[in-house]
Amino acid sequence: MRLVCTVKVDASRMCPGANRSTVQRPRASTLSFGRRPDHKDEMCLLLQSAQDTKGIRYKVVDNITQIFAKFINEGKCTIRLKEPAHDLIIQADALLLKSFLRVIKLAFGKNSPEPAVKVPVLNEKYFRPKVQTKYSVTSNAEYPTLQGFPRTTQHLSIVDLQRKSFDRQILRLNQLRSLDLSKNCIRSLPVELGSLPNLAELCLAENQLGKSPPKSWAWLNGDAIKKNLITLDLGRNELTWLPPYLGKLTALRTLSLNNNLLSSLPLNIGFLSSLRFFSLHENLLDMLPGCVRRLRLETINVSGNTFKPQGFEGCEIDPNILEVPDLVEIAAKTVLRSRLRYGPETIPRGLVKYLDEALYCECGEACFKYRLRSIMMFDLRAIAEKCVLSMDPRIPLRCIFCSERCRYRWH
Ligand SMILES: [Zn+2]
């Protein structure tokens, strides 16, 4: 029987008081259990790794002093041996580790010298453990509900299964780079998704995220996802609205929002400084936010939208502009001016929301309640090398200015 695992060998009991060099770094290993080929009455454990393919053989009978299995459900255990005085600190898939230990225990039977199960002869040839990095589920019958996904999974696809909820097992896959959940019926995603440390590609097309409440978009505000996400596909989700967190995905290169019911975009979308491929076709957009002028794209696809400025074309002064700003606005501006890394743990939650909803003038100044609004026509060819359009490349932009001076300067 063979277990693919990570093992750290702790030999510090052999020479107490020695420094930490007696504890080996964790190694990807295989641990085998069986009878010695040259000495069939003797059962042993064989620990092999790529660095040591010959391996170390440990006698089992009267040699295992203890098995520490308190954290077996997390896939961790330690086997303490008498000779040599090693502790094998093992980490493996929890279910596989449990059955491995069970076989070892059964092999002895209680107080009986004869094993309760037949123990095969050990195959001492080293097999490089196969590391599965791609996992694809194509039918509900093959869904790994019990055994879970391999922890080594980097690319996971669960497509067209009509699943109604996000499987929380996915949140344990720390090596996950790409996740494809398209063609399901998922309505909301857990906040922890934003903390997966390596997630760079996320496809959520053809789900039902349009039915999710605003608070279930908090995953997009996770520190890891803001820094790492490169591709995001939210196409065909009946979206009528998008959260302002979207504008904070600093690494995002490809964004697909096609075939939704969007009539506007978050006003900070222009802050996606890495964005190169932007697809917005088949929505209900009548204008784009003014800050799209900051984008530098390779391709933008806006076909299948109406783009008709609602109401007037010109400038509208928000009546509030003449008032004295309130304390919330002053506090928010102070946070931005001093470039504080803000979050609900450092400033009041209400202020975080206020800051997240800030609009920005072309000069870079944040505008809150007190601002000027203006609609101007803009040629999309100025920001993209290739434009896919179904009409005039000049489309209306809804612009925000902090002052009259800025409006004259940018208009
Ligand atoms: Zn300004």
Boltz pocket constraint, residues with backbone or C-beta under 6 A from the ligand:
constraints:
  - pocket:
      binder: B
      contacts: [[A, 361], [A, 362], [A, 363], [A, 364], [A, 365], [A, 401], [A, 402], [A, 403], [A, 406]]
      max_distance: 6.0
